Amino acid sequence: MNRLDAEKRDLFAIADLAKEFGISTRTIRFYESKGLLQPDRVGGTRVFRRRDRARLILILRGKRLGFSLRDISEYLALYDADETRTAQVELLIEKVDERLELLRQQLSDLEMTIGELTEIRQLAAERITGK
């Protein structure tokens, strides 16, 4: 099934979502256990709706960008609570700013470490060659 077909469907099995997003069904069940997804049940079968699929996209994007499940949960909860989405967007800006600051600090730390390692390597190579 291609992405356009998936977006047109109203109901999804857990295996369909797992395959579409390249994740395990266990991962989806984990997000469900954390309250991030709330599929309907038909008998004992999980039935995911388009809303669940959209939430899964947001969860996976948030994880890829380094946000915690708590951050993602707060963001998703605001989506349901605030029809204007103002609080959700304000929280998003706050969390993105925090993440950017952390990444900038990590980048600075990495650049310093690369510089130190480069210098150590150069000194070691000079010692071997006697220069």
KETI-700376 format. One record per residue (C-alpha): residue number from 0; z, x, y. Coordinates in nm, 2 decimals. Each point is the difference from the previous one (the first is absolute). Layout:
<romar: NUM | zz: Z | xx: X | yy: Y>
...
***
This chain:
<romar: 0 | zz: 0.00 | xx: 0.00 | yy: 0.00>
<romar: 1 | zz: -0.09 | xx: 0.14 | yy: 0.34>
<romar: 2 | zz: 0.22 | xx: -0.02 | yy: 0.31>
<romar: 3 | zz: -0.20 | xx: -0.28 | yy: 0.16>
<romar: 4 | zz: 0.04 | xx: -0.22 | yy: -0.32>
<romar: 5 | zz: 0.37 | xx: 0.08 | yy: 0.00>
<romar: 6 | zz: 0.05 | xx: -0.10 | yy: 0.36>
<romar: 7 | zz: -0.17 | xx: -0.34 | yy: -0.07>
<romar: 8 | zz: 0.22 | xx: -0.08 | yy: -0.29>
<romar: 9 | zz: 0.32 | xx: -0.19 | yy: 0.04>
<romar: 10 | zz: 0.19 | xx: 0.11 | yy: -0.31>
<romar: 11 | zz: 0.04 | xx: 0.35 | yy: -0.15>
<romar: 12 | zz: 0.16 | xx: 0.12 | yy: -0.33>
<romar: 13 | zz: 0.22 | xx: 0.30 | yy: 0.02>
<romar: 14 | zz: -0.25 | xx: 0.20 | yy: -0.20>
<romar: 15 | zz: -0.28 | xx: -0.08 | yy: 0.25>
<romar: 16 | zz: 0.21 | xx: 0.12 | yy: 0.29>
<romar: 17 | zz: 0.10 | xx: 0.31 | yy: -0.18>
<romar: 18 | zz: -0.36 | xx: 0.09 | yy: -0.09>
<romar: 19 | zz: -0.13 | xx: -0.08 | yy: 0.35>
<romar: 20 | zz: 0.26 | xx: 0.22 | yy: 0.17>
<romar: 21 | zz: 0.02 | xx: 0.27 | yy: -0.26>
<romar: 22 | zz: 0.37 | xx: -0.05 | yy: -0.07>
<romar: 23 | zz: 0.20 | xx: -0.10 | yy: -0.30>
<romar: 24 | zz: 0.12 | xx: -0.35 | yy: -0.08>
<romar: 25 | zz: 0.34 | xx: 0.16 | yy: -0.01>
<romar: 26 | zz: -0.03 | xx: 0.10 | yy: 0.37>
<romar: 27 | zz: -0.09 | xx: -0.35 | yy: 0.09>
<romar: 28 | zz: 0.30 | xx: -0.13 | yy: -0.20>
<romar: 29 | zz: 0.22 | xx: 0.25 | yy: 0.18>
<romar: 30 | zz: -0.11 | xx: -0.13 | yy: 0.34>
<romar: 31 | zz: 0.07 | xx: -0.35 | yy: -0.13>
<romar: 32 | zz: 0.35 | xx: 0.11 | yy: -0.11>
<romar: 33 | zz: 0.06 | xx: 0.13 | yy: 0.36>
<romar: 34 | zz: -0.10 | xx: -0.34 | yy: 0.14>
<romar: 35 | zz: -0.31 | xx: 0.14 | yy: 0.17>
<romar: 36 | zz: -0.23 | xx: -0.23 | yy: -0.21>
<romar: 37 | zz: 0.08 | xx: -0.35 | yy: -0.12>
<romar: 38 | zz: -0.27 | xx: -0.12 | yy: -0.24>
<romar: 39 | zz: 0.01 | xx: -0.35 | yy: -0.14>
<romar: 40 | zz: 0.05 | xx: -0.05 | yy: -0.37>
<romar: 41 | zz: -0.21 | xx: -0.21 | yy: -0.23>
<romar: 42 | zz: 0.20 | xx: -0.01 | yy: -0.32>
<romar: 43 | zz: 0.10 | xx: 0.36 | yy: -0.04>
<romar: 44 | zz: -0.31 | xx: 0.14 | yy: 0.18>
<romar: 45 | zz: 0.02 | xx: 0.15 | yy: 0.35>
<romar: 46 | zz: -0.27 | xx: -0.16 | yy: 0.23>
<romar: 47 | zz: -0.06 | xx: 0.19 | yy: 0.32>
<romar: 48 | zz: -0.16 | xx: -0.17 | yy: 0.30>
<romar: 49 | zz: -0.20 | xx: 0.14 | yy: 0.29>
<romar: 50 | zz: 0.32 | xx: 0.04 | yy: 0.20>
<romar: 51 | zz: 0.15 | xx: 0.22 | yy: -0.28>
<romar: 52 | zz: -0.32 | xx: 0.20 | yy: -0.01>
<romar: 53 | zz: 0.02 | xx: 0.05 | yy: 0.38>
<romar: 54 | zz: 0.36 | xx: 0.10 | yy: -0.02>
<romar: 55 | zz: -0.08 | xx: 0.25 | yy: -0.28>
<romar: 56 | zz: -0.26 | xx: 0.16 | yy: 0.23>
<romar: 57 | zz: 0.26 | xx: 0.04 | yy: 0.27>
<romar: 58 | zz: 0.26 | xx: 0.14 | yy: -0.25>
<romar: 59 | zz: -0.25 | xx: 0.25 | yy: -0.14>
<romar: 60 | zz: -0.11 | xx: 0.11 | yy: 0.35>
<romar: 61 | zz: 0.36 | xx: 0.03 | yy: 0.12>
<romar: 62 | zz: 0.08 | xx: 0.22 | yy: -0.30>
<romar: 63 | zz: -0.31 | xx: 0.21 | yy: 0.05>
<romar: 64 | zz: 0.11 | xx: 0.06 | yy: 0.36>
<romar: 65 | zz: 0.35 | xx: 0.10 | yy: -0.11>
<romar: 66 | zz: 0.20 | xx: -0.31 | yy: 0.09>
<romar: 67 | zz: 0.30 | xx: -0.09 | yy: -0.21>
<romar: 68 | zz: 0.02 | xx: -0.32 | yy: -0.20>
<romar: 69 | zz: 0.27 | xx: -0.11 | yy: 0.24>
<romar: 70 | zz: -0.23 | xx: 0.05 | yy: 0.30>
<romar: 71 | zz: -0.28 | xx: -0.19 | yy: -0.18>
<romar: 72 | zz: 0.24 | xx: -0.28 | yy: -0.09>
<romar: 73 | zz: 0.12 | xx: -0.04 | yy: 0.36>
<romar: 74 | zz: -0.35 | xx: -0.01 | yy: 0.12>
<romar: 75 | zz: -0.11 | xx: -0.26 | yy: -0.26>
<romar: 76 | zz: 0.31 | xx: -0.21 | yy: 0.07>
<romar: 77 | zz: -0.08 | xx: -0.02 | yy: 0.37>
<romar: 78 | zz: -0.35 | xx: -0.12 | yy: -0.09>
<romar: 79 | zz: 0.15 | xx: -0.31 | yy: -0.16>
<romar: 80 | zz: 0.27 | xx: -0.05 | yy: 0.27>
<romar: 81 | zz: -0.20 | xx: 0.03 | yy: 0.32>
<romar: 82 | zz: -0.31 | xx: -0.20 | yy: 0.05>
<romar: 83 | zz: -0.10 | xx: 0.20 | yy: 0.31>
<romar: 84 | zz: 0.03 | xx: 0.32 | yy: -0.19>
<romar: 85 | zz: 0.15 | xx: 0.16 | yy: 0.31>
<romar: 86 | zz: 0.31 | xx: 0.13 | yy: -0.18>
<romar: 87 | zz: -0.21 | xx: 0.13 | yy: -0.28>
<romar: 88 | zz: -0.23 | xx: 0.19 | yy: 0.23>
<romar: 89 | zz: 0.30 | xx: 0.14 | yy: 0.19>
<romar: 90 | zz: 0.16 | xx: 0.12 | yy: -0.33>
<romar: 91 | zz: -0.33 | xx: 0.15 | yy: -0.10>
<romar: 92 | zz: -0.03 | xx: 0.20 | yy: 0.32>
<romar: 93 | zz: 0.36 | xx: 0.12 | yy: -0.04>
<romar: 94 | zz: -0.05 | xx: 0.11 | yy: -0.37>
<romar: 95 | zz: -0.34 | xx: 0.16 | yy: 0.07>
<romar: 96 | zz: 0.15 | xx: 0.20 | yy: 0.29>
<romar: 97 | zz: 0.29 | xx: 0.11 | yy: -0.23>
<romar: 98 | zz: -0.25 | xx: 0.10 | yy: -0.27>
<romar: 99 | zz: -0.22 | xx: 0.19 | yy: 0.25>
<romar: 100 | zz: 0.29 | xx: 0.19 | yy: 0.13>
<romar: 101 | zz: 0.11 | xx: 0.10 | yy: -0.35>
<romar: 102 | zz: -0.35 | xx: 0.10 | yy: -0.10>
<romar: 103 | zz: -0.04 | xx: 0.21 | yy: 0.32>
<romar: 104 | zz: 0.32 | xx: 0.18 | yy: -0.08>
<romar: 105 | zz: -0.11 | xx: 0.06 | yy: -0.35>
<romar: 106 | zz: -0.33 | xx: 0.13 | yy: 0.13>
<romar: 107 | zz: 0.18 | xx: 0.24 | yy: 0.23>
<romar: 108 | zz: 0.22 | xx: 0.12 | yy: -0.29>
<romar: 109 | zz: -0.30 | xx: 0.05 | yy: -0.22>
<romar: 110 | zz: -0.19 | xx: 0.20 | yy: 0.26>
<romar: 111 | zz: 0.31 | xx: 0.22 | yy: 0.05>
<romar: 112 | zz: 0.03 | xx: 0.05 | yy: -0.38>
<romar: 113 | zz: -0.37 | xx: 0.08 | yy: -0.03>
<romar: 114 | zz: 0.03 | xx: 0.26 | yy: 0.27>
<romar: 115 | zz: 0.30 | xx: 0.16 | yy: -0.16>
<romar: 116 | zz: -0.16 | xx: 0.01 | yy: -0.34>
<romar: 117 | zz: -0.32 | xx: 0.14 | yy: 0.14>
<romar: 118 | zz: 0.20 | xx: 0.28 | yy: 0.17>
<romar: 119 | zz: 0.19 | xx: 0.07 | yy: -0.32>
<romar: 120 | zz: -0.32 | xx: 0.01 | yy: -0.21>
<romar: 121 | zz: -0.16 | xx: 0.24 | yy: 0.25>
<romar: 122 | zz: 0.30 | xx: 0.23 | yy: 0.00>
<romar: 123 | zz: 0.01 | xx: 0.00 | yy: -0.38>
<romar: 124 | zz: -0.37 | xx: 0.07 | yy: -0.02>
<romar: 125 | zz: 0.03 | xx: 0.29 | yy: 0.25>
<romar: 126 | zz: 0.28 | xx: 0.14 | yy: -0.21>
<romar: 127 | zz: -0.21 | xx: 0.00 | yy: -0.31>
<romar: 128 | zz: -0.30 | xx: 0.16 | yy: 0.17>
<romar: 129 | zz: 0.22 | xx: 0.24 | yy: 0.19>
<romar: 130 | zz: -0.13 | xx: -0.10 | yy: 0.34>
***
